[in-house]
Amino acid sequence: MLASTILDLPSSTSEGKIAKVVHKLLLDHSIDRTFYVQDDLREVGLTSLDMASLVLSVEAEFDLMIPEREITPANFRSVSTITKLVTALLNSKTHAVSA
């Protein structure tokens, strides 16, 4: 069962896309469990190395570069915190392009 289904999120939303990336990383470790947008991803089963993969996967999924200063445990604690970061970065990218 896909995480986005568990979370009841459409895979077209930012949260849904991020949940799908997290679920794939968990499946790579044969972990198939329910998790929610506020769950701590380390408690769900992601390792430090997975967090590095998560950063790269999120960058690829949203076609953006996450500044090094934003790659913090607080920003990558949960699907919810990652969504806030991605939304802020996409908004600043949009404003930079239209300026």
DOPA-183120 format. One record per atom (N, C-alpha, C): residue in three letters; z negated, x negated, y. Coordinates in pm, whole numbers, padded with zeros to 5 digits, always signed. Layout:
N
ALAZXY...
END
This chain:
99
MET+00000-00085-00118MET+00000+00000+00000MET+00000-00089+00124LEU+00088-00062+00214LEU+00097-00144+00334LEU-00019-00118+00429ALA-00061-00224+00497ALA-00172-00212+00590ALA-00144-00110+00697SER-00018-00104+00744SER+00012-00008+00851SER-00007+00135+00803THR+00014+00161+00674THR-00013+00293+00618THR-00163+00316+00610ILE-00237+00215+00564ILE-00382+00225+00555ILE-00440+00253+00693LEU-00390+00183+00791LEU-00440+00197+00927LEU-00385+00322+00995ASP-00292+00387+00928ASP-00228+00506+00983ASP-00157+00474+01115LEU-00092+00360+01118LEU-00020+00316+01237LEU+00129+00309+01207PRO+00213+00358+01295PRO+00356+00338+01276PRO+00389+00190+01285SER+00476+00143+01198SER+00510+00000+01199SER+00592-00039+01322SER+00630+00058+01403SER+00704+00027+01525SER+00611-00008+01642THR+00482+00020+01628THR+00387-00013+01735THR+00345-00159+01722SER+00292-00214+01829SER+00244-00352+01824SER+00134-00365+01720GLU+00038-00272+01718GLU-00070-00279+01619GLU-00015-00270+01478GLY+00083-00184+01457GLY+00144-00170+01325GLY+00214-00297+01281LYS+00286-00361+01372LYS+00355-00486+01340LYS+00255-00596+01307ILE+00149-00605+01384ILE+00048-00708+01360ILE-00024-00681+01228ALA-00056-00554+01201ALA-00121-00519+01074ALA-00033-00557+00956LYS+00097-00538+00971LYS+00191-00573+00864LYS+00191-00725+00839VAL+00187-00803+00946VAL+00181-00949+00934VAL+00052-00991+00864VAL-00060-00932+00904VAL-00190-00963+00842VAL-00187-00926+00695HIS-00134-00809+00664HIS-00129-00765+00525HIS-00046-00861+00440LYS+00065-00909+00493LYS+00148-01005+00419LYS+00071-01133+00391LEU-00003-01183+00490LEU-00084-01303+00470LEU-00190-01279+00362LEU-00250-01163+00362LEU-00350-01130+00260LEU-00285-01123+00122LEU-00168-01062+00114LEU-00099-01053-00015LEU-00063-01190-00070ASP-00036-01285+00018ASP-00008-01422-00025ASP-00126-01481-00104HIS-00246-01426-00081HIS-00367-01469-00153HIS-00408-01366-00259SER-00316-01276-00292SER-00342-01169-00387SER-00458-01080-00344ILE-00474-01065-00214ILE-00576-00975-00159ILE-00504-00850-00110ASP-00535-00737-00172ASP-00475-00611-00131ASP-00590-00515-00105ARG-00637-00514+00017ARG-00753-00431+00050ARG-00732-00357+00181THR-00811-00256+00198THR-00807-00177+00321THR-00873-00256+00433PHE-00811-00254+00550PHE-00876-00309+00669PHE-00832-00226+00788TYR-00913-00234+00891TYR-00890-00153+01012TYR-00873-00244+01133VAL-00824-00187+01242VAL-00786-00268+01357VAL-00902-00348+01416GLN-01026-00300+01401GLN-01141-00374+01457GLN-01204-00471+01357ASP-01161-00471+01231ASP-01222-00558+01130ASP-01198-00705+01162ASP-01301-00786+01142ASP-01291-00931+01159ASP-01199-00984+01049LEU-01092-01052+01088LEU-00991-01095+00992LEU-01043-01202+00896ARG-01141-01281+00938ARG-01201-01378+00845ARG-01279-01306+00736GLU-01346-01198+00773GLU-01421-01120+00673GLU-01326-01044+00581VAL-01208-01011+00631VAL-01108-00943+00550VAL-01051-01038+00445GLY-01048-01168+00476GLY-01000-01266+00377GLY-00909-01375+00428LEU-00881-01379+00559LEU-00796-01484+00612LEU-00875-01613+00632THR-00810-01725+00602THR-00871-01857+00619THR-00826-01919+00752SER-00881-02034+00784SER-00839-02106+00905SER-00689-02136+00901LEU-00640-02178+00787LEU-00497-02207+00773LEU-00414-02080+00791ASP-00465-01968+00740ASP-00396-01840+00760ASP-00388-01806+00908MET-00492-01841+00982MET-00492-01811+01126MET-00379-01886+01196ALA-00353-02009+01155ALA-00241-02084+01213ALA-00109-02014+01179SER-00095-01969+01056SER+00025-01894+01016SER+00035-01763+01092LEU-00079-01700+01115LEU-00082-01575+01189LEU-00029-01593+01331VAL-00071-01699+01397VAL-00024-01728+01533VAL+00129-01741+01532LEU+00182-01820+01440LEU+00327-01841+01432LEU+00401-01711+01398SER+00344-01634+01307SER+00407-01508+01268SER+00409-01408+01383VAL+00301-01401+01459VAL+00295-01310+01573VAL+00397-01354+01679GLU+00406-01485+01703GLU+00505-01535+01800GLU+00646-01495+01757ALA+00676-01511+01629ALA+00809-01477+01578ALA+00834-01327+01584GLU+00736-01248+01546GLU+00750-01102+01544GLU+00779-01045+01683PHE+00716-01103+01785PHE+00730-01049+01921PHE+00816-01136+02012ASP+00877-01241+01957ASP+00964-01330+02033ASP+00895-01377+02161LEU+00776-01435+02142LEU+00704-01490+02257LEU+00631-01616+02216MET+00594-01691+02315MET+00517-01814+02295MET+00376-01788+02342ILE+00280-01806+02253ILE+00140-01786+02291ILE+00089-01918+02349PRO+00045-01917+02475PRO-00005-02041+02535PRO-00123-02095+02455GLU-00129-02226+02444GLU-00235-02291+02365GLU-00375-02244+02407ARG-00395-02225+02536ARG-00527-02184+02585ARG-00566-02044+02537GLU-00466-01964+02494GLU-00492-01828+02446GLU-00516-01822+02295ILE-00493-01934+02226ILE-00513-01937+02081ILE-00659-01970+02055THR-00740-01865+02062THR-00885-01878+02045THR-00932-01785+01934PRO-01047-01816+01875PRO-01102-01725+01774PRO-01123-01583+01830ALA-01162-01572+01954ALA-01185-01440+02014ALA-01056-01359+02021ASN-00944-01422+02055ASN-00816-01352+02066ASN-00756-01317+01931PHE-00798-01387+01825PHE-00742-01365+01691PHE-00848-01315+01593ARG-00949-01248+01646ARG-01059-01197+01563ARG-01016-01075+01481SER-00933-00989+01538SER-00894-00864+01472SER-00753-00824+01514VAL-00699-00726+01446VAL-00569-00671+01485VAL-00577-00619+01628SER-00689-00558+01662SER-00708-00503+01796SER-00704-00612+01904THR-00775-00723+01882THR-00776-00830+01984THR-00640-00898+01995ILE-00571-00912+01883ILE-00436-00971+01887ILE-00342-00879+01963THR-00355-00749+01942THR-00271-00651+02012THR-00293-00660+02163LYS-00418-00671+02206LYS-00446-00685+02349LYS-00380-00810+02406LEU-00390-00922+02334LEU-00329-01047+02378LEU-00177-01032+02387VAL-00116-00980+02282VAL+00030-00965+02279VAL+00077-00872+02391THR+00007-00762+02412THR+00042-00668+02519THR+00037-00737+02655ALA-00068-00813+02679ALA-00082-00884+02807ALA+00031-00987+02824LEU+00061-01059+02717LEU+00167-01161+02726LEU+00305-01097+02746LEU+00330-00987+02678LEU+00459-00918+02695LEU+00471-00860+02835ASN+00362-00806+02887ASN+00364-00754+03024ASN+00388-00864+03126SER+00326-00979+03108SER+00347-01089+03202SER+00488-01145+03188LYS+00542-01143+03067LYS+00679-01189+03044LYS+00778-01095+03113THR+00753-00964+03105THR+00839-00865+03169THR+00835-00879+03320HIS+00714-00901+03375HIS+00702-00918+03520HIS+00769-01047+03567ALA+00762-01150+03487ALA+00824-01278+03523ALA+00976-01265+03525VAL+01032-01188+03432VAL+01176-01171+03424VAL+01227-01085+03539SER+01150-00980+03576SER+01195-00891+03682SER+01167-00943+03822ALA+01089-01049+03832ALA+01056-01103+03965ALA+01166-01188+04021
END
